[in-house]
């Protein structure tokens, strides 16, 4: 299903994103696997675990799902989008419901 396909994962440096990337790389041969995240530190850490020198299909994109133009750019020629960008902490969501809606529902 994912062989020779272009895959974009939003929130790609989070816990789900890391596991998803690991499984994809273990079980498939994607054409491109784009890790889309606004967290440059997590991208740097993830690139140590999944270096582009070893995994030629990987691309690291800095961006926010709330920025439609950047997301559209990242989605160029993409076959599958996995929307994993999310604000998940319940106390944060309760105190900042509109921010959670913007990211979890509006983003992506």
PyMOL CGO cylinders between C-alpha atoms (Angstrom):
from pymol import cmd
from pymol.cgo import CYLINDER

trace = [
    CYLINDER, 0.00, 0.00, 0.00, 2.80, 2.47, 0.88, 0.3, 1, 1, 1, 1, 1, 1,
    CYLINDER, 2.80, 2.47, 0.88, 5.49, 1.17, -1.45, 0.3, 1, 1, 1, 1, 1, 1,
    CYLINDER, 5.49, 1.17, -1.45, 6.70, 3.80, -3.90, 0.3, 1, 1, 1, 1, 1, 1,
    CYLINDER, 6.70, 3.80, -3.90, 4.22, 6.33, -2.46, 0.3, 1, 1, 1, 1, 1, 1,
    CYLINDER, 4.22, 6.33, -2.46, 4.72, 9.84, -1.11, 0.3, 1, 1, 1, 1, 1, 1,
    CYLINDER, 4.72, 9.84, -1.11, 3.56, 10.06, 2.50, 0.3, 1, 1, 1, 1, 1, 1,
    CYLINDER, 3.56, 10.06, 2.50, 3.22, 13.17, 4.66, 0.3, 1, 1, 1, 1, 1, 1,
    CYLINDER, 3.22, 13.17, 4.66, 2.81, 12.93, 8.42, 0.3, 1, 1, 1, 1, 1, 1,
    CYLINDER, 2.81, 12.93, 8.42, 1.83, 16.08, 10.29, 0.3, 1, 1, 1, 1, 1, 1,
    CYLINDER, 1.83, 16.08, 10.29, 3.08, 16.19, 13.84, 0.3, 1, 1, 1, 1, 1, 1,
    CYLINDER, 3.08, 16.19, 13.84, 5.61, 13.70, 12.61, 0.3, 1, 1, 1, 1, 1, 1,
    CYLINDER, 5.61, 13.70, 12.61, 8.04, 14.17, 15.48, 0.3, 1, 1, 1, 1, 1, 1,
    CYLINDER, 8.04, 14.17, 15.48, 5.55, 13.27, 18.20, 0.3, 1, 1, 1, 1, 1, 1,
    CYLINDER, 5.55, 13.27, 18.20, 5.13, 9.88, 19.85, 0.3, 1, 1, 1, 1, 1, 1,
    CYLINDER, 5.13, 9.88, 19.85, 2.74, 8.57, 17.20, 0.3, 1, 1, 1, 1, 1, 1,
    CYLINDER, 2.74, 8.57, 17.20, 4.83, 10.06, 14.40, 0.3, 1, 1, 1, 1, 1, 1,
    CYLINDER, 4.83, 10.06, 14.40, 8.01, 8.36, 15.58, 0.3, 1, 1, 1, 1, 1, 1,
    CYLINDER, 8.01, 8.36, 15.58, 6.30, 4.99, 15.80, 0.3, 1, 1, 1, 1, 1, 1,
    CYLINDER, 6.30, 4.99, 15.80, 4.57, 5.46, 12.44, 0.3, 1, 1, 1, 1, 1, 1,
    CYLINDER, 4.57, 5.46, 12.44, 7.86, 6.37, 10.73, 0.3, 1, 1, 1, 1, 1, 1,
    CYLINDER, 7.86, 6.37, 10.73, 9.58, 3.38, 12.29, 0.3, 1, 1, 1, 1, 1, 1,
    CYLINDER, 9.58, 3.38, 12.29, 6.85, 1.00, 11.09, 0.3, 1, 1, 1, 1, 1, 1,
    CYLINDER, 6.85, 1.00, 11.09, 6.74, 2.48, 7.60, 0.3, 1, 1, 1, 1, 1, 1,
    CYLINDER, 6.74, 2.48, 7.60, 10.51, 2.22, 7.19, 0.3, 1, 1, 1, 1, 1, 1,
    CYLINDER, 10.51, 2.22, 7.19, 10.51, -1.34, 8.53, 0.3, 1, 1, 1, 1, 1, 1,
    CYLINDER, 10.51, -1.34, 8.53, 7.63, -2.65, 6.40, 0.3, 1, 1, 1, 1, 1, 1,
    CYLINDER, 7.63, -2.65, 6.40, 7.52, -0.54, 3.23, 0.3, 1, 1, 1, 1, 1, 1,
    CYLINDER, 7.52, -0.54, 3.23, 9.66, 1.27, 0.68, 0.3, 1, 1, 1, 1, 1, 1,
    CYLINDER, 9.66, 1.27, 0.68, 8.07, 4.72, 0.31, 0.3, 1, 1, 1, 1, 1, 1,
    CYLINDER, 8.07, 4.72, 0.31, 9.19, 7.08, -2.40, 0.3, 1, 1, 1, 1, 1, 1,
    CYLINDER, 9.19, 7.08, -2.40, 9.15, 10.00, 0.06, 0.3, 1, 1, 1, 1, 1, 1,
    CYLINDER, 9.15, 10.00, 0.06, 8.31, 10.12, 3.74, 0.3, 1, 1, 1, 1, 1, 1,
    CYLINDER, 8.31, 10.12, 3.74, 7.81, 13.72, 4.82, 0.3, 1, 1, 1, 1, 1, 1,
    CYLINDER, 7.81, 13.72, 4.82, 8.01, 14.47, 8.53, 0.3, 1, 1, 1, 1, 1, 1,
    CYLINDER, 8.01, 14.47, 8.53, 6.13, 17.75, 9.02, 0.3, 1, 1, 1, 1, 1, 1,
    CYLINDER, 6.13, 17.75, 9.02, 6.55, 19.42, 12.40, 0.3, 1, 1, 1, 1, 1, 1,
    CYLINDER, 6.55, 19.42, 12.40, 7.03, 22.85, 13.92, 0.3, 1, 1, 1, 1, 1, 1,
    CYLINDER, 7.03, 22.85, 13.92, 9.48, 21.53, 16.52, 0.3, 1, 1, 1, 1, 1, 1,
    CYLINDER, 9.48, 21.53, 16.52, 13.01, 21.98, 15.20, 0.3, 1, 1, 1, 1, 1, 1,
    CYLINDER, 13.01, 21.98, 15.20, 14.61, 20.30, 18.23, 0.3, 1, 1, 1, 1, 1, 1,
    CYLINDER, 14.61, 20.30, 18.23, 12.50, 17.17, 17.84, 0.3, 1, 1, 1, 1, 1, 1,
    CYLINDER, 12.50, 17.17, 17.84, 13.28, 17.13, 14.11, 0.3, 1, 1, 1, 1, 1, 1,
    CYLINDER, 13.28, 17.13, 14.11, 16.99, 17.30, 14.90, 0.3, 1, 1, 1, 1, 1, 1,
    CYLINDER, 16.99, 17.30, 14.90, 16.65, 14.44, 17.39, 0.3, 1, 1, 1, 1, 1, 1,
    CYLINDER, 16.65, 14.44, 17.39, 14.56, 12.40, 14.96, 0.3, 1, 1, 1, 1, 1, 1,
    CYLINDER, 14.56, 12.40, 14.96, 17.10, 12.93, 12.18, 0.3, 1, 1, 1, 1, 1, 1,
    CYLINDER, 17.10, 12.93, 12.18, 19.70, 11.30, 14.43, 0.3, 1, 1, 1, 1, 1, 1,
    CYLINDER, 19.70, 11.30, 14.43, 17.43, 8.26, 14.78, 0.3, 1, 1, 1, 1, 1, 1,
    CYLINDER, 17.43, 8.26, 14.78, 16.40, 8.29, 11.10, 0.3, 1, 1, 1, 1, 1, 1,
    CYLINDER, 16.40, 8.29, 11.10, 19.25, 10.01, 9.21, 0.3, 1, 1, 1, 1, 1, 1,
    CYLINDER, 19.25, 10.01, 9.21, 18.61, 10.98, 5.60, 0.3, 1, 1, 1, 1, 1, 1,
    CYLINDER, 18.61, 10.98, 5.60, 21.95, 9.43, 4.67, 0.3, 1, 1, 1, 1, 1, 1,
    CYLINDER, 21.95, 9.43, 4.67, 20.54, 6.02, 5.63, 0.3, 1, 1, 1, 1, 1, 1,
    CYLINDER, 20.54, 6.02, 5.63, 16.88, 6.64, 4.78, 0.3, 1, 1, 1, 1, 1, 1,
    CYLINDER, 16.88, 6.64, 4.78, 16.99, 8.38, 1.41, 0.3, 1, 1, 1, 1, 1, 1,
    CYLINDER, 16.99, 8.38, 1.41, 13.20, 8.74, 1.29, 0.3, 1, 1, 1, 1, 1, 1,
    CYLINDER, 13.20, 8.74, 1.29, 12.95, 10.93, 4.40, 0.3, 1, 1, 1, 1, 1, 1,
    CYLINDER, 12.95, 10.93, 4.40, 12.38, 14.68, 4.22, 0.3, 1, 1, 1, 1, 1, 1,
    CYLINDER, 12.38, 14.68, 4.22, 12.12, 16.92, 7.27, 0.3, 1, 1, 1, 1, 1, 1,
    CYLINDER, 12.12, 16.92, 7.27, 9.82, 19.93, 6.81, 0.3, 1, 1, 1, 1, 1, 1,
    CYLINDER, 9.82, 19.93, 6.81, 9.46, 22.67, 9.41, 0.3, 1, 1, 1, 1, 1, 1,
    CYLINDER, 9.46, 22.67, 9.41, 5.89, 23.92, 9.38, 0.3, 1, 1, 1, 1, 1, 1,
    CYLINDER, 5.89, 23.92, 9.38, 2.67, 24.32, 11.31, 0.3, 1, 1, 1, 1, 1, 1,
    CYLINDER, 2.67, 24.32, 11.31, -0.65, 22.74, 10.33, 0.3, 1, 1, 1, 1, 1, 1,
    CYLINDER, -0.65, 22.74, 10.33, -2.24, 26.13, 11.06, 0.3, 1, 1, 1, 1, 1, 1,
    CYLINDER, -2.24, 26.13, 11.06, -0.31, 27.65, 8.14, 0.3, 1, 1, 1, 1, 1, 1,
    CYLINDER, -0.31, 27.65, 8.14, -2.30, 26.62, 5.06, 0.3, 1, 1, 1, 1, 1, 1,
    CYLINDER, -2.30, 26.62, 5.06, 0.25, 27.84, 2.50, 0.3, 1, 1, 1, 1, 1, 1,
    CYLINDER, 0.25, 27.84, 2.50, 3.10, 25.85, 4.09, 0.3, 1, 1, 1, 1, 1, 1,
    CYLINDER, 3.10, 25.85, 4.09, 0.90, 22.79, 4.41, 0.3, 1, 1, 1, 1, 1, 1,
    CYLINDER, 0.90, 22.79, 4.41, -0.14, 23.04, 0.76, 0.3, 1, 1, 1, 1, 1, 1,
    CYLINDER, -0.14, 23.04, 0.76, 3.54, 23.29, -0.22, 0.3, 1, 1, 1, 1, 1, 1,
    CYLINDER, 3.54, 23.29, -0.22, 4.37, 20.21, 1.87, 0.3, 1, 1, 1, 1, 1, 1,
    CYLINDER, 4.37, 20.21, 1.87, 1.49, 18.28, 0.28, 0.3, 1, 1, 1, 1, 1, 1,
    CYLINDER, 1.49, 18.28, 0.28, 2.79, 18.67, -3.27, 0.3, 1, 1, 1, 1, 1, 1,
    CYLINDER, 2.79, 18.67, -3.27, 2.61, 15.26, -5.01, 0.3, 1, 1, 1, 1, 1, 1,
    CYLINDER, 2.61, 15.26, -5.01, 1.68, 13.49, -1.76, 0.3, 1, 1, 1, 1, 1, 1,
    CYLINDER, 1.68, 13.49, -1.76, -0.35, 10.28, -2.02, 0.3, 1, 1, 1, 1, 1, 1,
    CYLINDER, -0.35, 10.28, -2.02, -1.21, 9.85, 1.68, 0.3, 1, 1, 1, 1, 1, 1,
    CYLINDER, -1.21, 9.85, 1.68, -1.52, 12.32, 4.55, 0.3, 1, 1, 1, 1, 1, 1,
    CYLINDER, -1.52, 12.32, 4.55, -1.47, 11.10, 8.14, 0.3, 1, 1, 1, 1, 1, 1,
    CYLINDER, -1.47, 11.10, 8.14, -2.70, 13.92, 10.39, 0.3, 1, 1, 1, 1, 1, 1,
    CYLINDER, -2.70, 13.92, 10.39, -1.01, 13.32, 13.74, 0.3, 1, 1, 1, 1, 1, 1,
    CYLINDER, -1.01, 13.32, 13.74, -0.48, 16.93, 14.80, 0.3, 1, 1, 1, 1, 1, 1,
    CYLINDER, -0.48, 16.93, 14.80, -2.50, 17.39, 17.95, 0.3, 1, 1, 1, 1, 1, 1,
    CYLINDER, -2.50, 17.39, 17.95, -2.69, 19.06, 21.31, 0.3, 1, 1, 1, 1, 1, 1,
    CYLINDER, -2.69, 19.06, 21.31, -3.44, 16.11, 23.58, 0.3, 1, 1, 1, 1, 1, 1,
    CYLINDER, -3.44, 16.11, 23.58, -3.01, 17.21, 27.18, 0.3, 1, 1, 1, 1, 1, 1,
    CYLINDER, -3.01, 17.21, 27.18, -6.49, 17.40, 28.72, 0.3, 1, 1, 1, 1, 1, 1,
    CYLINDER, -6.49, 17.40, 28.72, -5.67, 20.22, 31.15, 0.3, 1, 1, 1, 1, 1, 1,
    CYLINDER, -5.67, 20.22, 31.15, -4.20, 22.29, 28.32, 0.3, 1, 1, 1, 1, 1, 1,
    CYLINDER, -4.20, 22.29, 28.32, -7.21, 21.54, 26.10, 0.3, 1, 1, 1, 1, 1, 1,
    CYLINDER, -7.21, 21.54, 26.10, -9.66, 22.55, 28.82, 0.3, 1, 1, 1, 1, 1, 1,
    CYLINDER, -9.66, 22.55, 28.82, -7.89, 25.84, 29.44, 0.3, 1, 1, 1, 1, 1, 1,
    CYLINDER, -7.89, 25.84, 29.44, -7.22, 26.58, 25.73, 0.3, 1, 1, 1, 1, 1, 1,
    CYLINDER, -7.22, 26.58, 25.73, -10.10, 24.97, 23.81, 0.3, 1, 1, 1, 1, 1, 1,
    CYLINDER, -10.10, 24.97, 23.81, -9.90, 27.23, 20.75, 0.3, 1, 1, 1, 1, 1, 1,
    CYLINDER, -9.90, 27.23, 20.75, -6.19, 26.50, 20.29, 0.3, 1, 1, 1, 1, 1, 1,
    CYLINDER, -6.19, 26.50, 20.29, -6.92, 22.78, 20.39, 0.3, 1, 1, 1, 1, 1, 1,
    CYLINDER, -6.92, 22.78, 20.39, -9.71, 23.18, 17.84, 0.3, 1, 1, 1, 1, 1, 1,
    CYLINDER, -9.71, 23.18, 17.84, -7.39, 25.16, 15.54, 0.3, 1, 1, 1, 1, 1, 1,
    CYLINDER, -7.39, 25.16, 15.54, -4.72, 22.43, 15.66, 0.3, 1, 1, 1, 1, 1, 1,
    CYLINDER, -4.72, 22.43, 15.66, -6.66, 19.20, 16.11, 0.3, 1, 1, 1, 1, 1, 1,
    CYLINDER, -6.66, 19.20, 16.11, -9.60, 19.95, 13.85, 0.3, 1, 1, 1, 1, 1, 1,
    CYLINDER, -9.60, 19.95, 13.85, -8.76, 22.93, 11.65, 0.3, 1, 1, 1, 1, 1, 1,
    CYLINDER, -8.76, 22.93, 11.65, -5.15, 22.04, 11.03, 0.3, 1, 1, 1, 1, 1, 1,
    CYLINDER, -5.15, 22.04, 11.03, -4.50, 19.46, 8.42, 0.3, 1, 1, 1, 1, 1, 1,
]
cmd.load_cgo(trace, "trace")
